[in-house]
């Protein structure tokens, strides 16, 4: 008796099958087809290959699978693959002499099963695994393109604050990763670019920068996402732009930057939101501007920056001391950084000649070493970064960019 093989995005092909042959699922691999044999007919509905492995995303990665059937009728496809692969069509009429092609396209990482059922209730499944390592995807663009902005994440929502558009702007827009959409929020009372931001107890603090009159400021304003309102706070004692900010144990640390005349500052000042006051701390050994910062296990790490392109220095608030760390492999400034799973990711920025670069490198504080990661698809400097729900978002940059790209480790 003749029967057919069906292709799934795998594509399904025709073959002859032995009606007396009983197939069993292999047990020596986690990716295997599950074959259910009609005991009376002793004729399985089979799919080959038994598993699909994708190492990249996109329609061009589609594969083929062959199904073998005995009886003419409708094949029904069901999956547990939402967000991992797409399968089309979900229904197909076949007979023992002609095959039907199903297309399976990888769209995201994960493991799932594609199941095909014939009119007799025979079932065959193909295990699917999509593992592309770390990768970037494109998210909804920021409505107001800008660079030199700051970002902070509160309750899984990323807030993009200020920056440079046509001069310094006060625009505040919130990105919801679940809905992949942006919403306008109450504007920053003091429009500015080259500022930094930190989040303490659900409140976002916008610190320093350059205002619309080209004045370098020490202004600090606090945003409450629940009330959608801003409150003026005690100003930073040393006005500056292109600084970095990190939060440790509820205290916000403003590190380095440049003054009104472009002089590099080694100043470090700590803001206590409860007392609403600032305290001077140990100076940064290597003053720079356009640096990035990240906090892991109560230690603040400063990365790169102008005239410290590869410099990494770590601040211990308890000891009020700085320590040199392994150098950043790719020299740069006006980069951004985010912390994921105990690693600090240094994202994009400008090289020593001022050109945007795509490099993404991850620093492991435990072993004091760097590793190269998937490069940013859209290289830019002056961008902001924020981490929400285990994903790092690179937002804006290069003066007028609204691009948003999401890094999946």
MOZIGI-V528590 format. One line per field, one symbol per residue. ss: DSSP state (h for helix, s for strand, l for the rest). phi: phi as a letter, one per 30 degrees, with the letter a starting at -180 (. if undefined). burial: I if it has 16 or more other ideal C-beta (glycine too) atoms within 10 Angstrom, else O. A space follows every 50 residues. Layout:
ss=???
phi=???
burial=???
This chain:
ss=lllsllsllllsllllllllllllllllllllllslssllllsslsssll sssslllssssssllsssslllssssssslllllssssllsssssllsll slsssslllsssssssslllllssssssssllllssssllllllllslls ssssllsssssllslllslllsssssllllsssslllllllssllsssss llsssssssssllllsssssssssllllssssllllllllsllsssssll sssssllslllllslllsssssllllssssllllllllsllsssssllss sssllslllllsssssllllssssllllllllsllsssssllssssslls lllllslllsssssllllsssslllllllllllsssssllssssssslll ssssssssl
phi=.cbbcccbfbccbcbcbcdccccbddccbdcbdccccddddhbddcbbdd abbccacjddcebbbcccbccdlccccbbcceicbcbbdcbacbbdcbcb cccccdbadkbabcccbcddjdbbbbdbbcbcidacbcceddecdabicb bbcbhiccccbijcbcidbcdbbcccdddhbcbdbeddeceabicbbbcb hiccccbijbddcicdbcebbcccdddhbcbdbeddeceabhdbbbcbhi ccccbhjbceciddccdbbcccdddhbcbdbeddecdabidbbbcbhicc ccbijdiaecdbbcccddchbcbdbedddcdabhcbbbcbhiccccchjc ddcicdbcebbcccddchbcbdbeddecdacidcbacbhibcccbikhib ccdbbcccd
burial=OOIIIIIIIIIIIIOOIOOOOOIOOOOOOOIIIOIIIIOOOOIIIIIIII IIOIOOIOOOIIIIIIIIIIIOOOIOIOIOIOOIIIIOOOOIOIOIOOII IIIIIIIOIIOIIIIIIIOOOIIIIIIIIIOOOOIIOOIOIIOIIIIIII IIIIOOIIIIIIIIIOOIIIIIIIIOIOOOOIOOIOOIOIIIIIIIIIII OOIIIIIIIIIOOOOIIIIIIIIOIOOOOIOOIOIIOIIIIIIIIIIIOO IIIIIIIIOOOOOIIOIIIIIOIOOOOIOOIOOIOIIIIIIIIIIIOOII IIIIIIOIIIIIIIIOIOOOOIOOIOOIOIIIIIIIIIIIOOIIIIIIII IOOOOIIIIIIIIOIOOOOIOOIOOIOIIIIIIIIIIIOOIIIIIIIIIO IIIIIIIIO
